[in-house]
Amino acid sequence: MRILVVDDNRDAADALAAFLRLEGHYVEVTYGGVSALTLAAAHQPHVILLDIAMPGLDGLQTARQLRALDGLGQVRIIAVSGFAYETGKDAAAGFESHLMKPVDTVRLSAILK
């Protein structure tokens, strides 16, 4: 699958991307919401793993804008955060799942299947 990892914590983003690449996925990484919009439009990922608490354009705002982009209406967006968020808030922003940091790779693999 084509996966986009978006997280302002570079170490967390790069580690998650490395795991996903070992699993055989094509992975792009970016460290902010604005750049996520550009990369997603260009690469049309199947899945986006999106951090919630980012400076500037946060994950909730980014998810809403991603859903509005041509060709990304069906992309699976998974929230990744160190904070617990209300399920309703996730769904309203367009998230299909929510993973807590550090990401449980077994659960992530199950979600991706």
C-alpha atoms as an extended CHARMM CRD file, in Angstrom:
* protein
*
       113  EXT
         1         1  MET       CA              0.0000000000        0.0000000000        0.0000000000  PROA      1               0.0000000000
         2         2  ARG       CA              0.9340000000        3.6330000000       -0.3930000000  PROA      2               0.0000000000
         3         3  ILE       CA              1.0420000000        5.1550000000        3.0860000000  PROA      3               0.0000000000
         4         4  LEU       CA              1.6540000000        8.7270000000        4.1930000000  PROA      4               0.0000000000
         5         5  VAL       CA              2.9850000000        9.2610000000        7.7380000000  PROA      5               0.0000000000
         6         6  VAL       CA              2.4470000000       12.7690000000        9.1390000000  PROA      6               0.0000000000
         7         7  ASP       CA              3.9390000000       13.6920000000       12.5060000000  PROA      7               0.0000000000
         8         8  ASP       CA              5.8220000000       16.7570000000       13.7610000000  PROA      8               0.0000000000
         9         9  ASN       CA              7.9520000000       14.4290000000       15.9070000000  PROA      9               0.0000000000
        10        10  ARG       CA             10.5380000000       13.4610000000       13.2970000000  PROA      10              0.0000000000
        11        11  ASP       CA             11.8760000000       10.4840000000       15.2480000000  PROA      11              0.0000000000
        12        12  ALA       CA              8.3830000000        9.0160000000       15.7150000000  PROA      12              0.0000000000
        13        13  ALA       CA              7.4880000000        9.5790000000       12.0570000000  PROA      13              0.0000000000
        14        14  ASP       CA             10.7200000000        8.1000000000       10.7450000000  PROA      14              0.0000000000
        15        15  ALA       CA             10.5190000000        5.0560000000       13.0580000000  PROA      15              0.0000000000
        16        16  LEU       CA              6.9260000000        4.3480000000       12.0200000000  PROA      16              0.0000000000
        17        17  ALA       CA              7.8660000000        4.7360000000        8.3520000000  PROA      17              0.0000000000
        18        18  ALA       CA             10.8050000000        2.3400000000        8.7660000000  PROA      18              0.0000000000
        19        19  PHE       CA              8.4930000000       -0.2870000000       10.2730000000  PROA      19              0.0000000000
        20        20  LEU       CA              5.9680000000        0.1280000000        7.4590000000  PROA      20              0.0000000000
        21        21  ARG       CA              8.6770000000       -0.1600000000        4.8050000000  PROA      21              0.0000000000
        22        22  LEU       CA              9.8750000000       -3.4000000000        6.4040000000  PROA      22              0.0000000000
        23        23  GLU       CA              6.2820000000       -4.6110000000        6.0820000000  PROA      23              0.0000000000
        24        24  GLY       CA              6.5490000000       -3.9850000000        2.3240000000  PROA      24              0.0000000000
        25        25  HSD       CA              4.6360000000       -0.7120000000        2.0010000000  PROA      25              0.0000000000
        26        26  TYR       CA              5.6030000000        2.3480000000       -0.0290000000  PROA      26              0.0000000000
        27        27  VAL       CA              5.8530000000        5.1550000000        2.5390000000  PROA      27              0.0000000000
        28        28  GLU       CA              6.1420000000        8.9210000000        2.2900000000  PROA      28              0.0000000000
        29        29  VAL       CA              6.8630000000       10.9780000000        5.4250000000  PROA      29              0.0000000000
        30        30  THR       CA              6.1860000000       14.5980000000        6.2210000000  PROA      30              0.0000000000
        31        31  TYR       CA              6.3210000000       16.5880000000        9.4140000000  PROA      31              0.0000000000
        32        32  GLY       CA              3.3990000000       19.0160000000        9.1580000000  PROA      32              0.0000000000
        33        33  GLY       CA             -0.1840000000       19.4530000000        8.0610000000  PROA      33              0.0000000000
        34        34  VAL       CA              0.4030000000       21.8300000000        5.1610000000  PROA      34              0.0000000000
        35        35  SER       CA              3.0430000000       19.6140000000        3.5800000000  PROA      35              0.0000000000
        36        36  ALA       CA              0.7540000000       16.6040000000        4.1560000000  PROA      36              0.0000000000
        37        37  LEU       CA             -1.8700000000       18.1880000000        1.9150000000  PROA      37              0.0000000000
        38        38  THR       CA              0.6600000000       18.6490000000       -0.8870000000  PROA      38              0.0000000000
        39        39  LEU       CA              2.1320000000       15.1450000000       -0.5970000000  PROA      39              0.0000000000
        40        40  ALA       CA             -1.2570000000       13.4750000000       -0.3400000000  PROA      40              0.0000000000
        41        41  ALA       CA             -2.5100000000       15.2240000000       -3.4620000000  PROA      41              0.0000000000
        42        42  ALA       CA              0.6220000000       14.2220000000       -5.3780000000  PROA      42              0.0000000000
        43        43  HSD       CA              0.9610000000       10.6060000000       -4.2000000000  PROA      43              0.0000000000
        44        44  GLN       CA             -2.6820000000        9.5880000000       -3.5840000000  PROA      44              0.0000000000
        45        45  PRO       CA             -1.9770000000        7.3200000000       -0.5860000000  PROA      45              0.0000000000
        46        46  HSD       CA             -4.2750000000        4.4660000000        0.3970000000  PROA      46              0.0000000000
        47        47  VAL       CA             -3.7280000000        5.2260000000        4.1020000000  PROA      47              0.0000000000
        48        48  ILE       CA             -2.6280000000        8.3010000000        6.0450000000  PROA      48              0.0000000000
        49        49  LEU       CA             -1.2950000000        7.9930000000        9.5940000000  PROA      49              0.0000000000
        50        50  LEU       CA             -1.8450000000       11.4720000000       10.9860000000  PROA      50              0.0000000000
        51        51  ASP       CA             -0.6570000000       12.9360000000       14.2750000000  PROA      51              0.0000000000
        52        52  ILE       CA             -3.2970000000       15.0360000000       16.0310000000  PROA      52              0.0000000000
        53        53  ALA       CA             -1.2700000000       17.5270000000       18.0980000000  PROA      53              0.0000000000
        54        54  MET       CA              0.8770000000       19.3670000000       15.5740000000  PROA      54              0.0000000000
        55        55  PRO       CA              1.7270000000       23.0670000000       15.5510000000  PROA      55              0.0000000000
        56        56  GLY       CA              0.1020000000       25.1890000000       12.8960000000  PROA      56              0.0000000000
        57        57  LEU       CA             -2.3760000000       23.0560000000       10.9980000000  PROA      57              0.0000000000
        58        58  ASP       CA             -3.2420000000       20.3380000000       13.5320000000  PROA      58              0.0000000000
        59        59  GLY       CA             -4.3290000000       16.8060000000       12.6760000000  PROA      59              0.0000000000
        60        60  LEU       CA             -8.0660000000       17.4970000000       12.9790000000  PROA      60              0.0000000000
        61        61  GLN       CA             -7.8450000000       20.4490000000       10.5730000000  PROA      61              0.0000000000
        62        62  THR       CA             -5.5460000000       18.5150000000        8.2470000000  PROA      62              0.0000000000
        63        63  ALA       CA             -7.9230000000       15.5350000000        8.1170000000  PROA      63              0.0000000000
        64        64  ARG       CA            -10.8640000000       17.7530000000        7.1830000000  PROA      64              0.0000000000
        65        65  GLN       CA             -8.8650000000       19.3920000000        4.4010000000  PROA      65              0.0000000000
        66        66  LEU       CA             -7.5590000000       16.0370000000        3.1330000000  PROA      66              0.0000000000
        67        67  ARG       CA            -11.1360000000       14.7710000000        2.7780000000  PROA      67              0.0000000000
        68        68  ALA       CA            -11.9250000000       17.7830000000        0.5860000000  PROA      68              0.0000000000
        69        69  LEU       CA             -9.0870000000       17.1230000000       -1.8870000000  PROA      69              0.0000000000
        70        70  ASP       CA             -9.9110000000       15.5260000000       -5.2270000000  PROA      70              0.0000000000
        71        71  GLY       CA             -9.2710000000       11.7850000000       -5.1930000000  PROA      71              0.0000000000
        72        72  LEU       CA             -8.8400000000       11.5190000000       -1.4280000000  PROA      72              0.0000000000
        73        73  GLY       CA            -12.4390000000       11.0470000000       -0.3640000000  PROA      73              0.0000000000
        74        74  GLN       CA            -11.8970000000        7.3190000000        0.1960000000  PROA      74              0.0000000000
        75        75  VAL       CA             -8.4230000000        7.4170000000        1.7580000000  PROA      75              0.0000000000
        76        76  ARG       CA             -8.2340000000        5.7400000000        5.1690000000  PROA      76              0.0000000000
        77        77  ILE       CA             -7.0680000000        8.3030000000        7.7120000000  PROA      77              0.0000000000
        78        78  ILE       CA             -5.8470000000        6.9440000000       11.0380000000  PROA      78              0.0000000000
        79        79  ALA       CA             -5.2700000000        9.3050000000       13.9620000000  PROA      79              0.0000000000
        80        80  VAL       CA             -2.0050000000        8.7800000000       15.8260000000  PROA      80              0.0000000000
        81        81  SER       CA             -1.6290000000       10.6260000000       19.1050000000  PROA      81              0.0000000000
        82        82  GLY       CA             -0.1700000000       10.5820000000       22.5640000000  PROA      82              0.0000000000
        83        83  PHE       CA             -3.4940000000       11.9160000000       23.8270000000  PROA      83              0.0000000000
        84        84  ALA       CA             -6.8700000000       10.2380000000       24.1170000000  PROA      84              0.0000000000
        85        85  TYR       CA             -9.4920000000       11.9670000000       22.0010000000  PROA      85              0.0000000000
        86        86  GLU       CA            -13.2220000000       11.5930000000       21.9620000000  PROA      86              0.0000000000
        87        87  THR       CA            -14.4110000000        9.1450000000       19.3190000000  PROA      87              0.0000000000
        88        88  GLY       CA            -16.9570000000       11.6640000000       18.0510000000  PROA      88              0.0000000000
        89        89  LYS       CA            -14.2500000000       14.2460000000       17.4740000000  PROA      89              0.0000000000
        90        90  ASP       CA            -12.2170000000       11.7180000000       15.4690000000  PROA      90              0.0000000000
        91        91  ALA       CA            -15.1910000000       10.6800000000       13.3480000000  PROA      91              0.0000000000
        92        92  ALA       CA            -16.2140000000       14.2890000000       12.6890000000  PROA      92              0.0000000000
        93        93  ALA       CA            -12.7360000000       15.0200000000       11.3530000000  PROA      93              0.0000000000
        94        94  GLY       CA            -12.8180000000       11.9470000000        9.1150000000  PROA      94              0.0000000000
        95        95  PHE       CA            -10.6330000000        9.5030000000       11.0530000000  PROA      95              0.0000000000
        96        96  GLU       CA            -11.4630000000        5.8190000000       10.7730000000  PROA      96              0.0000000000
        97        97  SER       CA             -9.2660000000        4.6340000000       13.6540000000  PROA      97              0.0000000000
        98        98  HSD       CA             -7.2310000000        6.0820000000       16.5060000000  PROA      98              0.0000000000
        99        99  LEU       CA             -3.8760000000        4.7170000000       17.6530000000  PROA      99              0.0000000000
       100       100  MET       CA             -2.1180000000        5.8320000000       20.8070000000  PROA      100             0.0000000000
       101       101  LYS       CA              1.6270000000        6.5480000000       20.8230000000  PROA      101             0.0000000000
       102       102  PRO       CA              3.7940000000        4.6140000000       20.9450000000  PROA      102             0.0000000000
       103       103  VAL       CA              2.0080000000        2.8180000000       18.1280000000  PROA      103             0.0000000000
       104       104  ASP       CA              1.2470000000       -0.8400000000       18.7190000000  PROA      104             0.0000000000
       105       105  THR       CA              2.6530000000       -2.2910000000       15.4880000000  PROA      105             0.0000000000
       106       106  VAL       CA              0.6470000000       -5.5200000000       15.8310000000  PROA      106             0.0000000000
       107       107  ARG       CA             -2.5830000000       -3.5100000000       16.0070000000  PROA      107             0.0000000000
       108       108  LEU       CA             -1.4570000000       -1.2620000000       13.1620000000  PROA      108             0.0000000000
       109       109  SER       CA             -0.7350000000       -4.2850000000       10.9570000000  PROA      109             0.0000000000
       110       110  ALA       CA             -4.1960000000       -5.6740000000       11.7430000000  PROA      110             0.0000000000
       111       111  ILE       CA             -5.8580000000       -2.3670000000       10.8400000000  PROA      111             0.0000000000
       112       112  LEU       CA             -3.9630000000       -2.1970000000        7.5470000000  PROA      112             0.0000000000
       113       113  LYS       CA             -5.1180000000       -5.6670000000        6.5450000000  PROA      113             0.0000000000
